[in-house]
């Protein structure tokens, strides 16, 4: 029987946004690209592209394929135990993630939870859990909410070796 980390994210954690955040946490590079002629922009994240997913046999879940910088400690650890691109199994209805409880995947899940806000159970065979408030509200369908997300994504830092080591105490694998 596997032991998983369990995450339930706050509103605004659409699967595409979760994929972009995961890629940045894994060290993927990003750059601004213009939107139209009015000075608008959006952040393009390497390692994630719309459509790079495969719907599972259950339509209430989606597999999000994410990659990062091969030199990022979390990317290295995930590549050693799994593969890259890494498939995040994301529950659409509950905005949920269930990665195996390895130190790197727990650190990734925690980083995503800290970004969007929500609840994390670090290892479903223990009682250790935490709740986080979102960095910003991304739930409104407005230009302001769009740019709140873009700016928060642009300022997000990749996971470090220290982040993974801190999560090792919760790991089951």
N, C-alpha and C positions, 0 to 999 in steps of 0.2 A: 504494500500500500504506500502510495506517495504521500509526501508531506508538502503542503503548499503554503505560500503566502497568499493572503486574501485581501483584496482592495475594493472598496466601493467609493467612487469619485462623486464629487458634487456636480450640480447642473453646469452645463457649459463644456463638459469633457466629451466632446464629440470624437469619434474614433480617429478622424483625420488629425485633429489637434493633438490627441494622445500620441499618435505616431510621430508627429513632428517633435514634440517634447522629448519622447524617448530617444530619437536620433540625436538631438542636441546633448542630452545627458550622456550618450555614448560617444560623444566627441565629434559628431558630424559638423562639418563647416557649414556656414550659412552666409547668404548675401542678400542685399536688398535688390528688388527688381521693380521697375516702375509699373504703375497701374494707370493706364490712360495718359492723358495730357495735362491733368490737373495737379500734378505734383504728388499724387498718391503713390504708395509703394506697398509691397508685401515682402515678407521674408521667404526666401527659397532655401529649404534645408536639404543638403546633400544626403543621400541615403534613404530618402522618403519621397515618394511621388504618388499622387492620387492615382488609384487604380492598382497599386502594388499590394494587393491583398487577395486573399482567397476566401470566399464564404465557406464556412464549415457546413457540415450536414445539417446543423441546427441553424435556421435562419435568424435566431435571436443572438447569434454570436458571429464575430468576424475575426479572422486571423490578420493582424497587422504586421507587415514585414518591416523591420527596422534594422538599420546598420549605422555604424559610426566610424570613427577613426580607428584603424587597426592597432594603433599604439595606445589608445585609451585603456586604462586598467580594467574597466567594466567590459568593454568590447572584447579584450583578450580573454578574460575569464569566461565570458559567455561562449566565445568561439571554442574554447577548450572543452566545455561541458556540453555544448549544443552545437550550433552553427550560426553563422551570419550569412544572410540576414536572419535575425532572430524573429520567431513568430510569437507575437503577443496575442493570446487568446482573450478577446475583449467581449464582454457581455453588453450588448447594445441597450437592452431595456433597463438594466440596473447600473450601467456604467461601471462594470466590474472587471478586475483582472485576477488571474489565478496562476502566477508563475510558480515553478518549483522553488522550494526554500533554500536556494544557494545564496551565498553572501552577495554576489554580484547582482543576481536577480532581485533580491530583497532591497538592495541599495537603489536599483532602478525603479522598483515599485514605490519605494519611499519617496524618491525624487519626483515621480509623477504625482503622487498623492500630495506632497507639499506644494506643488505648482497649482493644481486644480482645487485642492482642498478635498477632504473626505476622511475615510477611516481605513486603517490598515491593521490587519492581524499579521504580525511578522512571521508566524509559523503556526499553522492550525493545530499543532499538538501542544501548544503552550498557551498561556493567558496573556502574553505580551501584545498589547495593541496600543494604538495612538490615533488621535484625531488632529487634523490640521485645517486651519482656515485657508481659503484660496488666496493666492497672491493678489488677485483682482477679480472683479466680476466679469465673466466673459459671456454671460447668459443673454444679454440684450442683443437683439438684431439691429445694430446701429453702427455708424461709422466709429463712434467713440469706443464701443466694445471691440470692434475689429482692431483698432489701433492699440487698445489696452493689451490685447493678446499679442499682437505683433511686437510691441515694445517689451513685454514681459519675456517673450520667446527670445528676442535679440539679447536681452541681458542675462539669460540663464547660463550658468556655468556647467561644464561637463563634470561627471562624477570623477572623484579622485580615489587613489589607493586608500586614503584614510576613510573615505565614505564606506568603502567595501569592508575594510577591517573593522569598522564600528558595527557593521551589520553581521559580522561573522558569528557573533554570540547567539544569533537567532537561527542560524543555518542548520538544516537537517542533513545536508549532503556535503 
